[in-house]
C-alpha cells in the first residue's frame, strides 16, 4: 500500500492520511471534509458536483508532504489554541469565539479569535491561513490513488499524464504583499495578526525574500508567523507547531521593499466583529464547527 501511495503522490484525501487503512470508496462517495464538518469545498471546474478532496500531496526532490488546502490547517483547532496567549485584553470569564472574514484595508482577514463578554468584543487577533497553490491538476493523481485502492474511476483520468506543480514564488509573494497592506492596520490598532503556514513555505520565504532581519519571537510584535510541521505519527499525519517568528509593519515592508500607509479606526473593526458574533463559533478544543470565510481562496481543479 505504501508504494502505491508514493506513486500517486497523494498524501492526504478527505482529511485522512493516504497511509491509513480506510474505506476509500465510502470516503470518495461522501466527499466530506472532517476539518469543516461539511462537503469539501474544492470542486472540479468540469464537474462542480464532484470535489477534489486532496488536502496533501507528496512533492519535491526530497519527497515531503505538502499541504495544498488551507482547511487542512484547522485540524483539532490547534492553530487557534496556539494564538490564545496573544490576547492581551482577555479576562477570565470571557468567551473565546472564532469569527470568519473581516474586511480591512487591502483585503480581508480570514479569521479572528475574539474575546467576548456580554455579547461585546473585548479583544481580537487576526488569523490568516496560507498553504501552497498548485499549478496544473492533481485530479489524475487522485484518481490513480483511488484506483489502486480498488475504487472504480474513469480509466482515462487515472492514466492521464497531466502533471501538477507547486507555485512557490507566486504563493509566497502574494501573501507577503497582502500582509504588507494589512499589518499597518493591526499595528495602528495595537492588535496582532498571525500568519499560519506550513514550515516548508516559511523556509522558502527565507530563501527567496529578505528575512535576515526577522529573528526569534517577540510577543509585542504585531506580525506573528506560526509555522507548522506535518509530522507522520504511525500511519497518520499530525500538525505540530515547529517555529514562531515575529516582526512589525516596517519588517514586512523590508521583506518586499514596499511601504503602505493604511489605517482604519478600531471601532469599525469592533462593529464588524459584533455584527458577526451571532454566526461565530465558540472555541472548543479539538471539536466543533469553524465558520468558513466567503473569500477563502479554494481554487477549483483544472479539467
N, C-alpha and C positions, 0 to 999 in steps of 0.2 A: 504493500500500500504506500509506503514512504516513497519508493521510487516513482510511482505514477504521479504522486502529488508534485514532486520536484519537476517532472517532465512537463506538466501543465502550468507550472508557475503559480498556481493558486495556493495561497497560504491560509486564506480565511473566506468562508462563504456563509452568508446569512448569520454572521456573528460567531460561527464555530470554527475552530482550527481545522484545517484540512487533514491534520494528522489524527484527529479524534475519530473513534468509531461512531457512526451516526446513520440515521435513516435519511440518506441524502435525497431519495426520491420524494419523501414526505416534506422535507425542508424546501426543496425546489418548488413543490406544488403550493406550499403555504406562503412562501415569499415574505416571511416575517422578519423584521429587524428586531432583535432582542434588546437593543440599546434604546430604541424608541417605543417598543411595545406596540408596533403597528407595521403595516406593509412597508417594505423597503421603498425608498423614495427615488432610487436611481433607475429610471426606466430606459428601455431601448427606444431610440428615435423611430425605428421602423415598425415597432410594435409596442406602443405605450402601456399595454396591459401586462407586459412581461417586464420583470425587474432584473437587473444585473446581479445584485446580491454579493458581488465580490468586494469585500472590505479590505483585503490584504493580499499582496502578491509577493512572490519571491523574485528579487531583482538584483542586478549588479554583477560586476566581475567577481566579487566575493559574495555569493548569493546571501541575501538577508531579507527578512520580512519587512515590506514597506507598506504602510497604511495609505490607502487611497480614498478613504471615505471619512469625513470629519466626525461622523456619528460614532465611529469605532472608538473614538477617544472618550465617549461617555460611559464606558464600561464601569459599572459599580459606582458611578458618580464620583469617582476618586478625584477627578480634576477640580471639582467644586470643593470637596473637602480640603484639598491641598491649598485652597485660596482663603480659607476661613480666617487664618491668622492675620490677614491683611486688612480686615475691617477694624479701623481704629475707633469708631464711634459706636460699635456694637456693645450692648449691655446684656447681662443675664436677664432672661425673661423675654427678650426679643425673639421673634421668629426669623428663621433664615429661609428665604424664598428665592426661587430661580425664575427670573423674568427673561423672556426672549425678545430680542430685537428692539433696540433703542436707536432712534435717529440722532446723529451727531454731525457736525460739520465734517465733510469729507467722506460721508457714507453712513454706516450704521454699525452698531455693536451687536454681535451675535447673542450674547447672554449677559445678564447682570446677576450677581449674587447679592441679594438685598437683605439688610437687617430691618425688620418691620416691627413697630409697636403701635397698637391701637389703630391698625389699618393705615399707618403712615410710614413711608420710608425714612429711616434714620441714617442709613449709610449704605453705600453700594460699591461694588467692584465690577469693572467691565472685564469680560472674558471672551476672547476670540479663539476659535478652534481652526487650526490650519493643517491640512495634510497635502500630500503630493498630488498635483494634477497629472493626468496621463495624456499621452498622445496616441493616436491610432485607436485600437479597440481591444478590450480584454475579453470580448464575447467568445471568440474561438477557444481561449484558454479555459473559460468557464465550462463550455460545452465538452471539451476534452476531459476535464476533471469529472463531470457527471457521467460521461460515457464509460470512463474507466471504473466507475463505481456502479456499473450495471443499470444506469438510468438512461432510458431511451431519449435520444436527442437527434436533431437533424444531422445526418452524416456529413452533408456538405459544410455545415457550420463547424463541426468538430474537426474536419480535415483542412479547414481554411488555413492558409499561410499568412493571413493578415497579421502584422506584428503590433505590438504596443510598446510605448516607451514612457519615460518619466520626464516631465517638463520642469526640471530642477530650476533653471535660470528664471523662467517666467513666474513660477510659483513664488520663489524667494523674493524677486524684485517687486512683484505686485503687492505682497503682504507688507513689505518694508515701506513702500510708498504709501500704502493705506495707513500704516501705523504712524508715519510721519505727519499725516493730516490729523489723525485722531488724538495722538498723545498730548499735543499742545492744549487741547481742551481739558483733558484729565489733569494735566499739571496745573492749569489755571484753577481748577476746582479742588485741588489738593486731594484727588482721588487716584486710584491705581487701575491700570489696565494690564491685564495678563494675557500674553500670547501662549497658548497651549499648542505644542507641536511635537513631532517625533524627533528623537535625538539626531538621526541622520540628516534631517533638514537643517537643524541648527548647525551641525558640523559643516554642511555645505555653505551656509551663510558666512561662517567664519572664514572659510577658504576664499570665497569669491567677493566678499564685501569688506568694508573697513570696520572690523570688530576688535581691533587690538586694544582700543580704549575701554572696552566693556569687560571688566574682570570682577568675578565674585558677585555677591548679592548684598544689597542694602535695602532693608525693608522700607526706608523712606523714599526710595526712588519711585516715580510714578509708573515707569515702564518695567514690567517684570516678564521674563521668559521662563516658562516651565517646560523642560524637555523630558520626554518620556521614552523609556526603552520598552520595546515589545519583547519581553523575555519569554522564552519557551520553558514551561514547567510541566514535566511529564509530556503529555500529548497536547496540552493546551497552551495558549499564549496569554500572558498577563501583563498589563501595563504597570510599569514601575517608574516612579519619578527618579530620573538619573541626575538632573542638574537644574539649578536655578541661577540665573544671572539677571542683572538689572541695570537700568540707565535712566536718563531723563530725555526730555524733548530734544535738547541740543545733541545728545548722544545718538539718537536715531537719525537726526539730520546729518550728523557727521558720517554715518554709515553710507549715506546716499549723496552727500554734497548738496542737499536741498534744505530750504528753510521755508516754513509756512507759519503764518501768524493767524491762527484760527481760535476764536474764543466763543464760548456760549455761557449764558448765565446758569448758575447752579439750579435755580428754581425751575427753569424749563425742563431740565432732565428729571428733577424730582416729580414734576407734574406728569411727565410721560410714565415714569415708574408707577406712580399711584394709580393712573388710569389703567395700567396693565396688571395690577395686582389681582383682580378677580380671575384672570386667566393664568396666573402664575402657579408654580408648583412648590409645595413645602419640601425643603431639602430633607431627605432621609438617606441614611447610609446604605448604599447598595441596592435599593429598591425604589419603586415608584416611577412615575412618568416624568419626562422632561419636555417642556414646550419646544416647538420647532420654529425657529425664525423663518419668516416667509422669504427672506432674501438669501437663505443658505444656498451656496453655490454647489449644487449637485449636478454635475454635467452628465447629460444623457450619453449613453454609449453610441458610437457610430454603428452604421449598418454592418 
